[in-house]
Structures are given as structure tokens and as C-alpha cells.
């Protein structure tokens, strides 16, 4: 997949509240009521990522999960990243 331009990235981010472009990655921090809630969501994201064969960087800090998505093979953001973060947003809305 081709790397997206800055304007393409900014346009898509408008529909994804809380997601930001930081240091060449799409980034969002999620906060959960408890550590088990975070882990449950992390497992869902893990299965989504594995199914897409596209694995974001994730950082756990007690009840906070930071997700960072980029396409390493393209050295930037591609449509594949947006597909995955849209799935992540759908999963968070179901919990």
C-alpha cells in the first residue's frame, strides 16, 4: 500500500476523534475503568491486528493503553493503518 500524504492523513483523522499524528504514527490513548478491562480490550485488538496481519505498537500503563499505528514497510501511514484503527474504534464502542 502506498504511503498517504499529509493532507490525506489529516482528512481521515477528522472522522476519528482522539487520534493524532505524532512522530509519523497514528496515536491514541485509551483509559479503562480497571486493569482487567484494559487487558480484555488489548486481547481484542491483538486478534484484530493478527487477522489484518498489521500489528500496532501498544504501551500499557496500568489503566491506560496507548496505540501507535504505522506501516513500517512503507515508512509512514497507509490506508492499512486507517483500516485497523477504524476496527479498533468499532471494538471500543462495543465494550
Backbone torsions as a table, in degrees:
resi	resn	phi	psi	omega
1	UNK	NA	142.6	-177.9
2	UNK	-77.5	146.2	175.8
3	UNK	-65.1	136.9	179.7
4	UNK	-84.0	151.3	176.5
5	UNK	-76.6	164.9	178.5
6	UNK	-58.6	-41.2	-178.7
7	UNK	-69.4	-36.3	176.7
8	UNK	-64.6	-40.4	178.6
9	UNK	-64.0	-48.9	-178.8
10	UNK	-61.1	-39.9	178.7
11	UNK	-61.4	-44.4	-178.7
12	UNK	-71.0	-33.0	-179.8
13	UNK	-65.7	-24.7	179.7
14	UNK	-59.3	-29.1	-178.4
15	UNK	-93.6	5.6	-176.1
16	UNK	-128.3	79.5	-177.1
17	UNK	-54.7	135.7	176.5
18	UNK	91.9	-19.5	178.0
19	UNK	-84.1	139.5	-178.9
20	UNK	-133.8	155.4	171.7
21	UNK	-93.2	116.6	-179.1
22	UNK	-137.0	122.1	176.3
23	UNK	51.2	43.4	176.5
24	UNK	76.5	15.3	179.3
25	UNK	-133.2	152.9	171.0
26	UNK	-85.8	125.6	-170.9
27	UNK	-131.6	138.2	171.8
28	UNK	-148.9	141.8	175.2
29	UNK	-106.2	130.9	177.3
30	UNK	-110.5	139.8	175.2
31	UNK	-118.2	138.8	-175.1
32	UNK	-120.0	157.4	179.7
33	UNK	-66.0	-26.9	-178.4
34	UNK	-151.6	163.6	177.0
35	UNK	-62.2	-43.7	176.6
36	UNK	-59.6	-35.5	176.5
37	UNK	-62.8	-41.8	177.8
38	UNK	-61.2	-48.1	-177.6
39	UNK	-62.3	-40.7	178.0
40	UNK	-59.3	-45.3	179.0
41	UNK	-67.0	-40.4	178.7
42	UNK	-57.6	-40.8	178.0
43	UNK	-63.2	-43.0	177.5
44	UNK	-59.6	-45.7	179.4
45	UNK	-63.4	-38.8	178.2
46	UNK	-59.4	-43.4	178.8
47	UNK	-68.5	-39.5	176.3
48	UNK	-61.5	-45.1	-179.0
49	UNK	-64.3	-42.7	-179.8
50	UNK	-64.8	-41.8	178.6
51	UNK	-62.1	-36.9	179.6
52	UNK	-84.1	-7.9	-173.4
53	UNK	52.1	43.9	-178.8
54	UNK	-146.8	110.4	-167.2
55	UNK	-112.0	113.8	178.6
56	UNK	-76.4	161.5	170.9
57	UNK	-82.9	135.7	-179.2
58	UNK	-133.7	137.1	-177.9
59	UNK	-125.1	125.9	-179.5
60	UNK	-104.5	130.4	174.1
61	UNK	-135.4	86.7	-178.9
62	UNK	57.8	-96.1	-178.6
63	UNK	-105.2	11.3	-178.8
64	UNK	-118.2	134.3	178.2
65	UNK	-122.7	123.2	175.3
66	UNK	-105.5	126.6	178.8
67	UNK	-109.8	133.9	177.9
68	UNK	-128.1	122.3	-178.4
69	UNK	-120.8	133.3	170.5
70	UNK	-158.9	164.3	179.6
71	UNK	-103.2	101.5	-174.6
72	UNK	-59.4	-37.6	-178.4
73	UNK	-66.7	-23.2	178.4
74	UNK	-102.7	-3.5	-179.8
75	UNK	56.3	44.0	179.2
76	UNK	172.8	-158.8	-176.8
77	UNK	-97.7	133.1	176.0
78	UNK	-127.2	176.3	177.1
79	UNK	-60.3	-28.9	179.2
80	UNK	-59.9	-37.1	178.0
81	UNK	-65.5	-43.7	179.9
82	UNK	-67.4	-36.6	176.3
83	UNK	-59.7	-44.6	-179.1
84	UNK	-67.6	-44.7	-177.3
85	UNK	-69.4	-27.5	173.9
86	UNK	-67.1	-37.3	176.1
87	UNK	-66.8	-38.5	177.3
88	UNK	-62.8	-43.9	178.5
89	UNK	-62.9	-39.6	177.9
90	UNK	-63.8	-40.1	-179.9
91	UNK	-66.7	-39.2	-178.9
92	UNK	-69.2	-31.6	-178.9
93	UNK	-73.4	-18.1	179.5
94	UNK	-87.8	-12.7	-174.2
95	UNK	-79.0	NA	NA
